[in-house]
């Protein structure tokens, strides 16, 4: 193991190299190393023509992460699970076809690192069949510049599978907390373990090098062997970072609660105001089961635990995050992906093993676009790719899916009072449309597999069937024709449309605890 500076990084990476980057947003992101690579390119023109792989989004959408590669000639191809945090410069290059860009499920990319490390031919999975990553649809290609098929449709034992050939990794760039003099790496202060060890082993299996960013170096023999998450035999270079380039999350320099070093007292969550978001969260909460292992998406889904806490049943839930966290309270906004008071923090690839294996009882996810077949789009809007993240893995195998969001978007104003919903101003954009722009979730496939899928909005609830979406409930106070059907791009099935419980639209609900009690196993 050799200690290096950021000024030395660029010379270690050859032109045309394939780099696998560790990190998720800013968590575990080797930011100082990436700055060193960028500085070398701007000063010398090298390394150039690079290919980057990453399991999730890399960056903070402004000045960290993939923005350091967003220079003409520096990068040829980028493959990632999400592009939402890569920054305007990189997104412009992707949108305009200045760089080949591919988007694949976050969990599949995480699993692929293990296959590269073991010199397996590649990953075989059913995750993504029928979605935009399926070669019969888009093959995960985000623009017309993409010159190669990186995922293939194959048949094995009479069944269809997606096959991701293992790429050759020349350089792994990952992050840890401490390194000893032998290069052994700990992740003590990280809020996630992710797949740092897999990425390192993948590069070594390909004959490549491993560069690790850490906070400091300690004497050999002082690290507890169980604390070492990347052994020194798999590390070539170590860079000691400045604190500003070693943020724990986008919003936080370091919080010991996120790394599991302390447990913090958490009072009852501040009750949500009575608005459309709370109505949706309440109706979603009615789908909870005691003891359910539950995954929550960003946005309105985050209101479900708030409602559960207000109703006094939060202790009946176990929340889970795809980054590898089970239990605790998921953090939000710039701290998304970590949690307060987690019960367990494991490698991301192992968490996706659990997810893909059907370990999740329920998932509450955002709703951006849906069509009559129950297809959902959360990954591409107006031609601009955002990416799927772990959405495709989560939706493929979760027993019960609840997509939740407002019925329309863009300026929607409602009034919730006295057990009724009143539409004050309609949103400009429809969410239930004739055809989604991109298939991130295949409704017909889910229905044929008898997956339990609901769509919950403030004014209407839909159930997925093999015949399409069926309208099952409307809010008290709304008009079916004027407030629901007139704002849809298709006519849903309507066989038994009921009125939503008026108590959901009152200041005090009180209905969740008895509902959960009725579902408790004796």
ABEGO torsion letter per residue (X at the ends): XBBBBAAAAAAABBBGBBBBBBEBEABGBBAAAAAAAAAAAAAAGOBBGBBBBBABBBEAGBABEAAAABBBGABABBBBABAAAAEAAAAAAAAAGABBBBBBBAAAAAAAAAAAAAGBAEBBBABGBGBAABAABAGGBABAABABBABBBBBBGGBBBBBBBBBBBABBBBBBABBBAAGBBBAAABABAEAAAAAAAAAAAAGBBBBBBBABBBBBGABBAAABABBAAABABBBBBBAAAABABAABABBAAAAGABBBBBBBBBBBBBBAAAAAAAAAAAABBBGBBBBBBBEAAAAAAAAAAAAGAAAABBBBBAAGBBEEBBBBEAABGBBBGBABBBBAAAAAAAAAAGABABBBBBBABBBAAGBBBAABBGGBBAEAEAAAAAAAABABBBBBEBABBGGBBBBBBGGBBBBABBBABBABBABBABBABBAAAAAAAGBBBBBBBAABBBBBBAAEBBBABBBBGBBAAAAAAAABABBBBBABBBBBBAAAABABAGAAAAAAAAABBX
